[in-house]
């Protein structure tokens, strides 16, 4: 008994003495976890994306990468067999063009390894994300470390060569890996156990395949649904978005979860933001520590005005009023000067103002063809 207590004390002491190899803060209100990465002599923001198989760079960095790998070389380096020269991702289909990795740094962490890099047009996502990011940190890099993410304080920590996580948690699940080397967990969809990707690059709560949506309808779990635009690196499309009575994950029930129909099953960032999260990739474990408000319903846009950020200016991308909403006088491409006399709003602040309760009245001031126009908005119903 004494020996067991000593071993336990020694293990806890070791864990208490661990220090993160990497630590940085991030904006919890942002559309993702964006972190500064050193690329050559430049520092730019990268998206922390467990739903991406590889590290991705914007097309603007192609000159740093040299000659692309042949399909055979790419398959040898990744251990993945590709059926064609294109690859489907949660963010759209992109050309399968891979390059040998070059040194980049996330703090003291060296990003380059045997896995190749990919290129994509990330700049097309800047207006919708509100962040000028030039890369994606995918699973080929992230899988080497343990990541602890505090979504209340906006702090992420990375541990290298670490012992298994031994901190607090209210739920834990074993991780396994898809054929495309994406981390996955098992989710119980009303008696049907399904593999879900872990995708921190998806700003929503998650997605399900069409056959699983059909199953959820048959079991009476879908409360309401509607069509919504989806923006990816390759296209702008529409998808069915729906609200479930509840989603069960581990031993916890999450009421009123909002998901989208997709080509993949995945849990997204809005789901994980309900917790403090530990991705213990070296030991294939996921730990969740629930926040007090983990069951709170997601806030949703109730105006039907889609806002983007272009060159530091807020602009209206589209106007499709929600039921009961009043958006008269607003048009696509209007530049937003203020909302309720609040100027210099970030994309996140502007969107938050449009997620208030039904019936809220707002004054939006916009610029069109050099003229200033005032429009009175009334927020409508939550479509879900």
Secondary structure, DSSP 8 states (H G I E B T S, - for coil): -HHHHHHHHHHHHHHHT---SEEEE--TTSSS-EEEEEETTEEEEEEE-TT-SSEEEEGGGGGGS-SB--HHHHHHHH----SSSEEEETTEEEE--EE----EEETTEE---SS-EEEE-GGGGHHHHSS-EEEEE-HHHHTTSEEEEETTTTEEEEESS-----S--SEEEE-EE-TT--EEEEEEETTEEEEEEE-TT--SSEEEEHHHHHHHHHTT-EEEEEEEEEE-SS-EEEEEEEEESEEEETTEEEET-EEEEESS-EE-HHHHTTEEEEEEGGGTEEEEEE-TTTT------SS-EEEEEETTEEEEEEE---TT-B-TT--TT-EEEEETTEES--HHHHHHHTTS-TT-EEEEEEEETTEEEEEEEE------
